[in-house]
Amino acid sequence: MKLYGFFRSSASYRARIALNLKGLDYEQVSIRLAKGEQYQQEFSAISPQNLVPVLEHDGLRLYQSPAIIEYLEEVYPDPPLLPKDPAGRARARSLALISACEIHPLNNTRVLNYLSETLNLSEERKTQWYHHWITIGFGALEKRLGEKETGKFCHGDTPGIADICLVPQVANANRFKVNLSAFPTILRINDRCLTLEPFRKAMPANQPDAE
């Protein structure tokens, strides 16, 4: 099993957490996004979108972190990353997608580079953009986490897909110095996750390509 990723990539971070929670061994191949390696011909042949992560397994190439997580769940069902009941699965997925689809795409490297390099936004304005979308997304997620199904983690008392997507987004928010004091449930769950070895092992600072 081979994972193409980058230590600071949120999507790669999600894939690493999922692989670690499943207890799977994998080789990491670093694609240094900050140096534009995702656009080199060799990686373009692997990833048509020039994005990480890409997971290679049993002759397959798998793309997009939510799809990779779902694949791992189906091929390696234990321990589960999704609830057993349809309603619970839908809730867990919807919580995960707030981080993965509502927040992250607006604040990823490609978007931030476009804001500064093409639209000529200052660093201050770019930071305002980042803080705005984190605050909007986490505000909605914090409300959802007030539901009775929330436990020690986003859904119940075991970590799953929603936590996998949340933790990298909190790390990004901290990196960009977003004030998260208005989101106590998010902070509580994030802190709980980081007591677990699979989450700690996946942290950007603990990767072989960390700069």
C-alpha positions in Angstrom: 0.0 0.0 0.0 1.5 3.3 -1.1 0.2 6.8 -0.2 1.3 9.8 -2.2 0.8 12.9 -0.1 2.4 15.9 1.6 2.9 16.4 5.3 0.9 19.6 5.5 -1.9 18.6 3.1 -5.2 18.3 5.0 -6.5 15.7 2.6 -3.4 13.6 3.0 -3.7 14.0 6.8 -7.2 12.6 6.7 -6.0 9.5 4.7 -3.1 9.0 7.2 -5.5 9.0 10.1 -7.8 6.5 8.5 -5.0 4.2 7.6 -3.6 4.4 11.1 -7.0 3.8 12.7 -7.4 0.7 10.6 -3.9 -0.4 11.7 -2.6 -0.7 8.1 1.0 -0.4 7.0 1.7 1.9 4.1 4.7 3.5 2.3 4.6 7.3 2.0 5.8 9.1 -1.1 6.2 12.8 -0.6 4.8 15.2 -3.3 6.1 18.6 -2.1 3.2 20.9 -3.0 5.1 24.0 -2.0 7.7 23.2 -4.7 5.1 22.4 -7.4 6.0 18.7 -7.6 2.3 17.9 -8.1 2.6 19.4 -11.6 5.6 17.4 -12.7 5.0 15.0 -15.5 5.7 11.9 -13.4 3.0 12.7 -10.8 0.6 14.1 -13.5 0.6 10.5 -14.9 -0.5 9.3 -11.5 -2.9 12.0 -10.5 -5.0 13.5 -13.3 -6.0 16.4 -11.1 -2.5 17.0 -9.8 -3.8 16.5 -6.3 -2.8 14.5 -3.2 -3.5 12.1 -1.7 -3.4 9.1 -4.1 -3.6 5.7 -2.5 -2.2 2.7 -4.5 -3.5 -0.7 -3.3 -3.8 -4.0 -5.1 -3.2 -2.5 -8.5 -5.8 0.3 -7.9 -5.2 4.0 -7.7 -7.7 5.7 -5.4 -8.3 9.5 -5.4 -10.1 12.0 -3.1 -9.7 11.5 0.6 -13.4 10.8 1.4 -13.5 8.1 -1.3 -10.3 6.7 0.1 -11.7 6.5 3.6 -14.9 4.8 2.3 -12.8 2.3 0.3 -10.8 1.4 3.4 -14.0 1.1 5.4 -15.4 -1.4 2.9 -12.2 -3.4 2.4 -11.1 -3.4 6.0 -14.3 -3.1 8.0 -12.7 -3.4 11.5 -12.5 -1.2 13.4 -15.4 0.7 11.8 -15.1 4.3 10.9 -18.9 4.6 10.2 -21.9 3.7 12.4 -23.8 0.6 11.5 -27.3 2.3 11.2 -28.2 4.2 8.0 -29.2 7.3 10.0 -26.0 7.3 11.9 -24.0 6.8 8.8 -25.7 9.8 7.1 -25.1 12.0 10.1 -21.4 11.0 10.4 -20.9 11.7 6.7 -22.7 15.0 6.8 -20.5 16.2 9.7 -17.3 15.0 7.9 -18.4 16.9 4.7 -18.7 20.2 6.6 -14.9 20.1 7.1 -14.0 18.3 3.9 -16.3 20.0 1.4 -17.5 23.3 2.9 -14.4 24.6 4.6 -11.3 23.0 3.2 -11.9 23.6 -0.6 -12.2 27.4 0.0 -8.9 27.5 2.0 -6.6 25.1 0.3 -3.3 25.9 -1.2 -4.6 26.4 -4.8 -7.2 28.9 -3.7 -4.9 30.8 -1.4 -2.3 31.0 -4.2 -4.9 32.3 -6.6 -6.0 35.0 -4.2 -2.5 36.3 -3.8 -0.9 35.6 -7.2 -3.8 36.3 -9.6 -6.1 38.6 -7.6 -3.2 40.3 -5.9 -4.8 40.2 -2.4 -2.5 41.2 0.4 -1.6 38.7 3.1 -3.9 40.5 5.5 -6.9 40.2 3.1 -6.0 36.5 2.4 -5.9 35.8 6.1 -9.3 37.5 6.5 -10.7 35.2 3.8 -9.3 32.2 5.6 -10.7 33.2 9.0 -14.1 34.0 7.5 -14.7 30.5 6.0 -13.3 28.7 9.0 -15.6 30.6 11.3 -18.7 30.1 9.1 -18.0 26.3 8.8 -17.1 25.7 12.4 -20.1 27.7 13.6 -22.4 25.3 11.7 -20.4 22.3 12.9 -20.5 23.4 16.5 -24.3 23.6 16.3 -24.5 20.2 14.8 -22.3 18.8 17.6 -24.9 19.9 20.1 -27.1 17.1 18.9 -27.7 14.1 21.2 -25.8 11.7 19.0 -22.5 13.5 19.8 -20.5 11.7 22.5 -16.8 11.7 23.3 -16.3 12.1 19.5 -18.4 13.7 16.8 -20.7 10.7 16.6 -20.8 8.5 19.7 -17.9 7.3 21.7 -15.5 6.0 19.1 -13.6 8.0 16.5 -14.8 7.9 13.0 -15.0 9.7 9.6 -16.2 13.0 11.1 -13.3 13.1 13.5 -10.9 12.2 10.8 -12.0 15.2 8.8 -12.2 17.6 11.7 -8.8 17.2 13.2 -6.8 18.4 10.1 -9.1 21.4 9.9 -8.5 22.4 13.5 -4.8 22.0 12.8 -5.1 24.4 9.8 -7.1 26.9 11.9 -4.4 26.9 14.6 -1.7 27.3 11.9 -3.5 30.4 10.7 -4.2 31.7 14.2 -8.0 31.5 14.0 -9.6 32.2 17.4 -11.5 29.0 18.2 -12.8 29.9 21.6 -16.4 30.0 20.3 -16.2 26.3 19.5 -15.7 24.5 22.7 -17.2 21.2 21.5 -14.9 21.1 18.5 -11.9 21.8 20.7 -13.0 19.1 23.2 -13.3 16.5 20.5 -10.1 17.5 18.8 -8.2 17.3 22.1 -9.7 13.9 22.7 -8.6 12.6 19.3 -5.1 13.8 19.8 -4.8 11.6 22.9 -5.0 8.6 20.5 -1.8 7.3 18.8 -3.4 6.9 15.3 -4.2 10.7 15.3 -0.8 11.7 16.8 1.1 9.5 14.3 -0.7 11.2 11.4 0.1 14.8 12.6 2.1 16.8 10.0 5.0 17.4 12.3 5.5 13.6 12.6 5.8 12.9 8.9 9.1 12.0 7.2 8.8 15.0 4.8 8.0 17.6 7.5 9.9 20.8 7.0 
